[in-house]
Amino acid sequence: MKFDGRIAVFGGRFITEEIYNDTVEIGKRMAEKNWLVFCGGGEGVMEAIAKGVSMAMGLVLVF
């Protein structure tokens, strides 16, 4: 697969619902831009990014 960009994401575990929802949207936008996303598998920011990327049919590698 060819990607237009690659990005690693990390962030906090304890976040508000608003930040969680915003972060899901950011993940969707990353997928729409055809970025390969790397992130951890923890709760909070990394979970939300992975969820957003997956919802938009992007590829996220979780470590």
Phi and psi restraints in degrees (range 20) as a CNS / XPLOR table:
assign (resid 1 and name C) (resid 2 and name N)
       (resid 2 and name CA) (resid 2 and name C) 1.0 -108.4 20.0 2
assign (resid 2 and name N) (resid 2 and name CA)
       (resid 2 and name C) (resid 3 and name N) 1.0 131.9 20.0 2
assign (resid 2 and name C) (resid 3 and name N)
       (resid 3 and name CA) (resid 3 and name C) 1.0 -115.8 20.0 2
assign (resid 3 and name N) (resid 3 and name CA)
       (resid 3 and name C) (resid 4 and name N) 1.0 150.6 20.0 2
assign (resid 3 and name C) (resid 4 and name N)
       (resid 4 and name CA) (resid 4 and name C) 1.0 -82.9 20.0 2
assign (resid 4 and name N) (resid 4 and name CA)
       (resid 4 and name C) (resid 5 and name N) 1.0 -12.4 20.0 2
assign (resid 4 and name C) (resid 5 and name N)
       (resid 5 and name CA) (resid 5 and name C) 1.0 -170.3 20.0 2
assign (resid 5 and name N) (resid 5 and name CA)
       (resid 5 and name C) (resid 6 and name N) 1.0 165.8 20.0 2
assign (resid 5 and name C) (resid 6 and name N)
       (resid 6 and name CA) (resid 6 and name C) 1.0 -134.6 20.0 2
assign (resid 6 and name N) (resid 6 and name CA)
       (resid 6 and name C) (resid 7 and name N) 1.0 140.7 20.0 2
assign (resid 6 and name C) (resid 7 and name N)
       (resid 7 and name CA) (resid 7 and name C) 1.0 -147.4 20.0 2
assign (resid 7 and name N) (resid 7 and name CA)
       (resid 7 and name C) (resid 8 and name N) 1.0 142.2 20.0 2
assign (resid 7 and name C) (resid 8 and name N)
       (resid 8 and name CA) (resid 8 and name C) 1.0 -107.2 20.0 2
assign (resid 8 and name N) (resid 8 and name CA)
       (resid 8 and name C) (resid 9 and name N) 1.0 137.5 20.0 2
assign (resid 8 and name C) (resid 9 and name N)
       (resid 9 and name CA) (resid 9 and name C) 1.0 -125.2 20.0 2
assign (resid 9 and name N) (resid 9 and name CA)
       (resid 9 and name C) (resid 10 and name N) 1.0 135.4 20.0 2
assign (resid 9 and name C) (resid 10 and name N)
       (resid 10 and name CA) (resid 10 and name C) 1.0 -142.2 20.0 2
assign (resid 10 and name N) (resid 10 and name CA)
       (resid 10 and name C) (resid 11 and name N) 1.0 157.3 20.0 2
assign (resid 10 and name C) (resid 11 and name N)
       (resid 11 and name CA) (resid 11 and name C) 1.0 -177.4 20.0 2
assign (resid 11 and name N) (resid 11 and name CA)
       (resid 11 and name C) (resid 12 and name N) 1.0 -176.5 20.0 2
assign (resid 11 and name C) (resid 12 and name N)
       (resid 12 and name CA) (resid 12 and name C) 1.0 -71.7 20.0 2
assign (resid 12 and name N) (resid 12 and name CA)
       (resid 12 and name C) (resid 13 and name N) 1.0 155.5 20.0 2
assign (resid 12 and name C) (resid 13 and name N)
       (resid 13 and name CA) (resid 13 and name C) 1.0 -85.7 20.0 2
assign (resid 13 and name N) (resid 13 and name CA)
       (resid 13 and name C) (resid 14 and name N) 1.0 -36.8 20.0 2
assign (resid 13 and name C) (resid 14 and name N)
       (resid 14 and name CA) (resid 14 and name C) 1.0 -102.7 20.0 2
assign (resid 14 and name N) (resid 14 and name CA)
       (resid 14 and name C) (resid 15 and name N) 1.0 99.3 20.0 2
assign (resid 14 and name C) (resid 15 and name N)
       (resid 15 and name CA) (resid 15 and name C) 1.0 -130.2 20.0 2
assign (resid 15 and name N) (resid 15 and name CA)
       (resid 15 and name C) (resid 16 and name N) 1.0 161.0 20.0 2
assign (resid 15 and name C) (resid 16 and name N)
       (resid 16 and name CA) (resid 16 and name C) 1.0 -76.6 20.0 2
assign (resid 16 and name N) (resid 16 and name CA)
       (resid 16 and name C) (resid 17 and name N) 1.0 164.7 20.0 2
assign (resid 16 and name C) (resid 17 and name N)
       (resid 17 and name CA) (resid 17 and name C) 1.0 -61.5 20.0 2
assign (resid 17 and name N) (resid 17 and name CA)
       (resid 17 and name C) (resid 18 and name N) 1.0 -38.3 20.0 2
assign (resid 17 and name C) (resid 18 and name N)
       (resid 18 and name CA) (resid 18 and name C) 1.0 -62.5 20.0 2
assign (resid 18 and name N) (resid 18 and name CA)
       (resid 18 and name C) (resid 19 and name N) 1.0 -45.0 20.0 2
assign (resid 18 and name C) (resid 19 and name N)
       (resid 19 and name CA) (resid 19 and name C) 1.0 -65.2 20.0 2
assign (resid 19 and name N) (resid 19 and name CA)
       (resid 19 and name C) (resid 20 and name N) 1.0 -40.8 20.0 2
assign (resid 19 and name C) (resid 20 and name N)
       (resid 20 and name CA) (resid 20 and name C) 1.0 -57.2 20.0 2
assign (resid 20 and name N) (resid 20 and name CA)
       (resid 20 and name C) (resid 21 and name N) 1.0 -50.3 20.0 2
assign (resid 20 and name C) (resid 21 and name N)
       (resid 21 and name CA) (resid 21 and name C) 1.0 -64.0 20.0 2
assign (resid 21 and name N) (resid 21 and name CA)
       (resid 21 and name C) (resid 22 and name N) 1.0 -40.3 20.0 2
assign (resid 21 and name C) (resid 22 and name N)
       (resid 22 and name CA) (resid 22 and name C) 1.0 -62.9 20.0 2
assign (resid 22 and name N) (resid 22 and name CA)
       (resid 22 and name C) (resid 23 and name N) 1.0 -38.9 20.0 2
assign (resid 22 and name C) (resid 23 and name N)
       (resid 23 and name CA) (resid 23 and name C) 1.0 -69.9 20.0 2
assign (resid 23 and name N) (resid 23 and name CA)
       (resid 23 and name C) (resid 24 and name N) 1.0 -35.2 20.0 2
assign (resid 23 and name C) (resid 24 and name N)
       (resid 24 and name CA) (resid 24 and name C) 1.0 -59.2 20.0 2
assign (resid 24 and name N) (resid 24 and name CA)
       (resid 24 and name C) (resid 25 and name N) 1.0 -43.7 20.0 2
assign (resid 24 and name C) (resid 25 and name N)
       (resid 25 and name CA) (resid 25 and name C) 1.0 -63.4 20.0 2
assign (resid 25 and name N) (resid 25 and name CA)
       (resid 25 and name C) (resid 26 and name N) 1.0 -39.9 20.0 2
assign (resid 25 and name C) (resid 26 and name N)
       (resid 26 and name CA) (resid 26 and name C) 1.0 -61.7 20.0 2
assign (resid 26 and name N) (resid 26 and name CA)
       (resid 26 and name C) (resid 27 and name N) 1.0 -42.1 20.0 2
assign (resid 26 and name C) (resid 27 and name N)
       (resid 27 and name CA) (resid 27 and name C) 1.0 -60.1 20.0 2
assign (resid 27 and name N) (resid 27 and name CA)
       (resid 27 and name C) (resid 28 and name N) 1.0 -41.7 20.0 2
assign (resid 27 and name C) (resid 28 and name N)
       (resid 28 and name CA) (resid 28 and name C) 1.0 -61.3 20.0 2
assign (resid 28 and name N) (resid 28 and name CA)
       (resid 28 and name C) (resid 29 and name N) 1.0 -42.7 20.0 2
assign (resid 28 and name C) (resid 29 and name N)
       (resid 29 and name CA) (resid 29 and name C) 1.0 -66.3 20.0 2
assign (resid 29 and name N) (resid 29 and name CA)
       (resid 29 and name C) (resid 30 and name N) 1.0 -36.0 20.0 2
assign (resid 29 and name C) (resid 30 and name N)
       (resid 30 and name CA) (resid 30 and name C) 1.0 -61.3 20.0 2
assign (resid 30 and name N) (resid 30 and name CA)
       (resid 30 and name C) (resid 31 and name N) 1.0 -44.2 20.0 2
assign (resid 30 and name C) (resid 31 and name N)
       (resid 31 and name CA) (resid 31 and name C) 1.0 -64.3 20.0 2
assign (resid 31 and name N) (resid 31 and name CA)
       (resid 31 and name C) (resid 32 and name N) 1.0 -41.6 20.0 2
assign (resid 31 and name C) (resid 32 and name N)
       (resid 32 and name CA) (resid 32 and name C) 1.0 -63.2 20.0 2
assign (resid 32 and name N) (resid 32 and name CA)
       (resid 32 and name C) (resid 33 and name N) 1.0 -27.3 20.0 2
assign (resid 32 and name C) (resid 33 and name N)
       (resid 33 and name CA) (resid 33 and name C) 1.0 -86.9 20.0 2
assign (resid 33 and name N) (resid 33 and name CA)
       (resid 33 and name C) (resid 34 and name N) 1.0 3.0 20.0 2
assign (resid 33 and name C) (resid 34 and name N)
       (resid 34 and name CA) (resid 34 and name C) 1.0 63.4 20.0 2
assign (resid 34 and name N) (resid 34 and name CA)
       (resid 34 and name C) (resid 35 and name N) 1.0 44.6 20.0 2
assign (resid 34 and name C) (resid 35 and name N)
       (resid 35 and name CA) (resid 35 and name C) 1.0 -95.8 20.0 2
assign (resid 35 and name N) (resid 35 and name CA)
       (resid 35 and name C) (resid 36 and name N) 1.0 141.2 20.0 2
assign (resid 35 and name C) (resid 36 and name N)
       (resid 36 and name CA) (resid 36 and name C) 1.0 -84.4 20.0 2
assign (resid 36 and name N) (resid 36 and name CA)
       (resid 36 and name C) (resid 37 and name N) 1.0 125.4 20.0 2
assign (resid 36 and name C) (resid 37 and name N)
       (resid 37 and name CA) (resid 37 and name C) 1.0 -112.9 20.0 2
assign (resid 37 and name N) (resid 37 and name CA)
       (resid 37 and name C) (resid 38 and name N) 1.0 130.5 20.0 2
assign (resid 37 and name C) (resid 38 and name N)
       (resid 38 and name CA) (resid 38 and name C) 1.0 -111.5 20.0 2
assign (resid 38 and name N) (resid 38 and name CA)
       (resid 38 and name C) (resid 39 and name N) 1.0 134.6 20.0 2
assign (resid 38 and name C) (resid 39 and name N)
       (resid 39 and name CA) (resid 39 and name C) 1.0 -158.1 20.0 2
assign (resid 39 and name N) (resid 39 and name CA)
       (resid 39 and name C) (resid 40 and name N) 1.0 168.2 20.0 2
assign (resid 39 and name C) (resid 40 and name N)
       (resid 40 and name CA) (resid 40 and name C) 1.0 -78.8 20.0 2
assign (resid 40 and name N) (resid 40 and name CA)
       (resid 40 and name C) (resid 41 and name N) 1.0 173.2 20.0 2
assign (resid 40 and name C) (resid 41 and name N)
       (resid 41 and name CA) (resid 41 and name C) 1.0 -103.3 20.0 2
assign (resid 41 and name N) (resid 41 and name CA)
       (resid 41 and name C) (resid 42 and name N) 1.0 15.0 20.0 2
assign (resid 41 and name C) (resid 42 and name N)
       (resid 42 and name CA) (resid 42 and name C) 1.0 -78.3 20.0 2
assign (resid 42 and name N) (resid 42 and name CA)
       (resid 42 and name C) (resid 43 and name N) 1.0 174.4 20.0 2
assign (resid 42 and name C) (resid 43 and name N)
       (resid 43 and name CA) (resid 43 and name C) 1.0 -73.9 20.0 2
assign (resid 43 and name N) (resid 43 and name CA)
       (resid 43 and name C) (resid 44 and name N) 1.0 170.3 20.0 2
assign (resid 43 and name C) (resid 44 and name N)
       (resid 44 and name CA) (resid 44 and name C) 1.0 85.7 20.0 2
assign (resid 44 and name N) (resid 44 and name CA)
       (resid 44 and name C) (resid 45 and name N) 1.0 -130.3 20.0 2
assign (resid 44 and name C) (resid 45 and name N)
       (resid 45 and name CA) (resid 45 and name C) 1.0 -58.8 20.0 2
assign (resid 45 and name N) (resid 45 and name CA)
       (resid 45 and name C) (resid 46 and name N) 1.0 -47.5 20.0 2
assign (resid 45 and name C) (resid 46 and name N)
       (resid 46 and name CA) (resid 46 and name C) 1.0 -66.1 20.0 2
assign (resid 46 and name N) (resid 46 and name CA)
       (resid 46 and name C) (resid 47 and name N) 1.0 -38.8 20.0 2
assign (resid 46 and name C) (resid 47 and name N)
       (resid 47 and name CA) (resid 47 and name C) 1.0 -61.4 20.0 2
assign (resid 47 and name N) (resid 47 and name CA)
       (resid 47 and name C) (resid 48 and name N) 1.0 -45.2 20.0 2
assign (resid 47 and name C) (resid 48 and name N)
       (resid 48 and name CA) (resid 48 and name C) 1.0 -65.7 20.0 2
assign (resid 48 and name N) (resid 48 and name CA)
       (resid 48 and name C) (resid 49 and name N) 1.0 -42.1 20.0 2
assign (resid 48 and name C) (resid 49 and name N)
       (resid 49 and name CA) (resid 49 and name C) 1.0 -60.6 20.0 2
assign (resid 49 and name N) (resid 49 and name CA)
       (resid 49 and name C) (resid 50 and name N) 1.0 -49.5 20.0 2
assign (resid 49 and name C) (resid 50 and name N)
       (resid 50 and name CA) (resid 50 and name C) 1.0 -59.5 20.0 2
assign (resid 50 and name N) (resid 50 and name CA)
       (resid 50 and name C) (resid 51 and name N) 1.0 -40.7 20.0 2
assign (resid 50 and name C) (resid 51 and name N)
       (resid 51 and name CA) (resid 51 and name C) 1.0 -62.6 20.0 2
assign (resid 51 and name N) (resid 51 and name CA)
       (resid 51 and name C) (resid 52 and name N) 1.0 -46.8 20.0 2
assign (resid 51 and name C) (resid 52 and name N)
       (resid 52 and name CA) (resid 52 and name C) 1.0 -62.8 20.0 2
assign (resid 52 and name N) (resid 52 and name CA)
       (resid 52 and name C) (resid 53 and name N) 1.0 -44.8 20.0 2
assign (resid 52 and name C) (resid 53 and name N)
       (resid 53 and name CA) (resid 53 and name C) 1.0 -61.0 20.0 2
assign (resid 53 and name N) (resid 53 and name CA)
       (resid 53 and name C) (resid 54 and name N) 1.0 -45.9 20.0 2
assign (resid 53 and name C) (resid 54 and name N)
       (resid 54 and name CA) (resid 54 and name C) 1.0 -63.4 20.0 2
assign (resid 54 and name N) (resid 54 and name CA)
       (resid 54 and name C) (resid 55 and name N) 1.0 -41.0 20.0 2
assign (resid 54 and name C) (resid 55 and name N)
       (resid 55 and name CA) (resid 55 and name C) 1.0 -61.1 20.0 2
assign (resid 55 and name N) (resid 55 and name CA)
       (resid 55 and name C) (resid 56 and name N) 1.0 -31.2 20.0 2
assign (resid 55 and name C) (resid 56 and name N)
       (resid 56 and name CA) (resid 56 and name C) 1.0 -95.9 20.0 2
assign (resid 56 and name N) (resid 56 and name CA)
       (resid 56 and name C) (resid 57 and name N) 1.0 13.9 20.0 2
assign (resid 56 and name C) (resid 57 and name N)
       (resid 57 and name CA) (resid 57 and name C) 1.0 66.4 20.0 2
assign (resid 57 and name N) (resid 57 and name CA)
       (resid 57 and name C) (resid 58 and name N) 1.0 28.3 20.0 2
assign (resid 57 and name C) (resid 58 and name N)
       (resid 58 and name CA) (resid 58 and name C) 1.0 -89.7 20.0 2
assign (resid 58 and name N) (resid 58 and name CA)
       (resid 58 and name C) (resid 59 and name N) 1.0 -178.2 20.0 2
assign (resid 58 and name C) (resid 59 and name N)
       (resid 59 and name CA) (resid 59 and name C) 1.0 -114.0 20.0 2
assign (resid 59 and name N) (resid 59 and name CA)
       (resid 59 and name C) (resid 60 and name N) 1.0 124.5 20.0 2
assign (resid 59 and name C) (resid 60 and name N)
       (resid 60 and name CA) (resid 60 and name C) 1.0 -125.8 20.0 2
assign (resid 60 and name N) (resid 60 and name CA)
       (resid 60 and name C) (resid 61 and name N) 1.0 131.0 20.0 2
assign (resid 60 and name C) (resid 61 and name N)
       (resid 61 and name CA) (resid 61 and name C) 1.0 -103.0 20.0 2
assign (resid 61 and name N) (resid 61 and name CA)
       (resid 61 and name C) (resid 62 and name N) 1.0 119.4 20.0 2
assign (resid 61 and name C) (resid 62 and name N)
       (resid 62 and name CA) (resid 62 and name C) 1.0 -105.1 20.0 2
assign (resid 62 and name N) (resid 62 and name CA)
       (resid 62 and name C) (resid 63 and name N) 1.0 127.7 20.0 2
